[in-house]
Amino acid sequence: MALDIDTATPEPGRRRPAPQAFGSRLAAALGRLMPTRWRVRAPTPAAESPSLLRRRRSSARRYSPLTRRILLLNIVPVALLTLGAVYLNDYEDELIDAELASLLVQGEMVAAGIGEVAVVGGEATVNRLDADAARQLLTRLVRPTGVRARLFTETGDLVGDSNFLSEAGRIHSVPLPPPEAPAVVEIPLADRVSDWIARQLSRADRFPEFVERATPSVRDYPEAASALRGFNASAVRIAVDGRLILSAAVPVQRYKQVLGALILTRDNRAIAASLRQVRYDMLTIAAAALGITVLLSLYLAGTITQPIVRLARAADEVRLARESRPEIPNLGKRGDEIGDLNDALRSMTNALWQRINTIESFAADVAHELKNPLTSLRSAIEMAARPDLDVERRDKLMAIVMDDINRLNRLISDISDASRLDAELMRGEVKPVDLHGLLADMASHYAISAARKNDVEVQFRVAANPPFAAHGHDGRYGQVFRNVIDNALSFGPAGSRIVVELGREPRGGPFVVTIDDEGPGIPEENLESIFERFYSERPIEHFGQHSGLGLSICRQIMETYGGSIAATNRRAPDGKILGARFTIRVPAANARK
């Protein structure tokens, strides 16, 4: 991997690039090294969706599609209730049946009275109807009820009609005056609409037509013929004006001898009035329910759509932001899914801004760290190019050049590893890790290599009971432990000892791995600084051999898996520093389920 950076000597009269320009070019070069997901690009015009933005920002769209769907779904049941209030045929049939039953009962009572009073004859003789008495009794019994009654003899002749009987029971013929224009009765609009709807929905075509004849006979009324045979019967007919005519026929008997047939008829005005009142009541309830439903639907839609619109607009502002940092609105503690969405968006936005700031800071730190070896390298090359330089000094300068090149190569490798670390941590498989086996193998390896190279003893101790299953990735935990042990070896003097101890916090808490050395310790003011990128506090003989990214990578790994790493100093009772201690807390696998 090569880094293309112009270090040529400027031509005479040409200005040397300013440090800011150099840093910008260096950051651009690093951008090519960093993974794609780490790069921050300004949105291109093709990537933006102005039409979508205008649609979300438009104030002309009063109700969103979601609001309309909520209104539709909530209004449909009320609309069905309204249709049910209009379509009441079954209820009308029940009222008709009840009215026919009432007519039959009333007819049986009137027929029984006629059979007892208006009959000539006895038990041992032939009985027959007394026409005059029957007409008088029919008038008195039926007229107060508002029902029309007609009486037929056993031969089928009409002997009485309550519409044409006087109080004396005689039929009077009176000349009528010329007809006058009938008085116009104003029917309320609501009643007219209700009657029209009733006629449209009525199944009146199933009833036969009612024909009023001047001289009716039994042949015109099949139910009367059934009554002459001794059976109760009823019928429903439809008049020319659309009214239903209900009729019930009962036999008039004396000593079980059928003497005639009584027909009671009534129109359906009372039934229509009852249906109209039921429709009014149900429509009133439906209208009230509709109003309440619309209001509640708008309230529900407002609690759903308005926060979503606010979040969408805030997300657009965050996406299109250049210098300022827009905030996702805080919808408060809603306690529902939209509240969860709001919290998730706020957390995501904060994480994105933190990532952007981290990338910018990382690029600035990288530029700063690369500038020092590049400056040294350039100075050494300029000095080595002088013709009056002797061979010994030229060799020293070339050694410096090679050392700076190695330092640059090491820096670029560590930077590349650090830039890929986050993506690899996200994609890495998380599984239980045998922490005891990992530390035991690592301590055994370092015990051999450190004894040969640095004359340093490495010990491993266990202060916890099995199982030792940790949550994370064995490769990344191995990288953390190796960095810390290598750091301890670089500071530990010859003949010293490094102790790696595995313990665990009580009550199923995380594992605690401590790594102690016997080096000079860490300055108190730098106990946190050592975990920053490119920080290095080492002796002069180790200068340039470490990039200062190791401990920063260790903290990033541990925080990714839910653990932590911290540094302290071990002290004797008199306050003397005995060495440094790194405490690594590793989450247990059973605590992550």
Secondary structure, DSSP 8 states (H G I E B T S, - for coil): -----------TT-----HHHHHHHHHHHHHHHS-GGG------TTT--HHHHHHHH-SS--S-HHHHHHHHHHHHHHHHHHHHHH--HHHHHHHHHHHHHHHHHHHHHHHHHHHHHSEE--SSS--EE-HHHHHHHHHHHHGGGT-EEEEEETTS-EEEEGGG--TTS-------------------HHHHHHHHHHHHH--GGGS-B----SS--GGG-HHHHHHHTT--EEEEEE-TTS-EEEEEEEEEEETTEEEEEEEEEEESHHHHHHHHHHHHHHHHHHHHHHHHHHHHHHHHHHHHHHHHHHHHHHHHHHHH-SSS-----------SHHHHHHHHHHHHHHHHHHHHHHHHHHHHHHHHHHHHHHHHHHHHHHHHT-TT--HHHHHHHHHHHHHHHHHHHHHHHHHHHHHHHHHHHHHS--EEEEHHHHHHHHHHHHHHHHHHHT--EEEEEE-S-S--EEEE-HHHHHHHHHHHHHHHHHHS-TT-EEEEEEEE-TTT--EEEEEE--S----GGGTTGGGSTT-----GGGTTS--S-HHHHHHHHHHHTT-EEEEEEEE-TTS-EEEEEEEEEE-BSGGG-
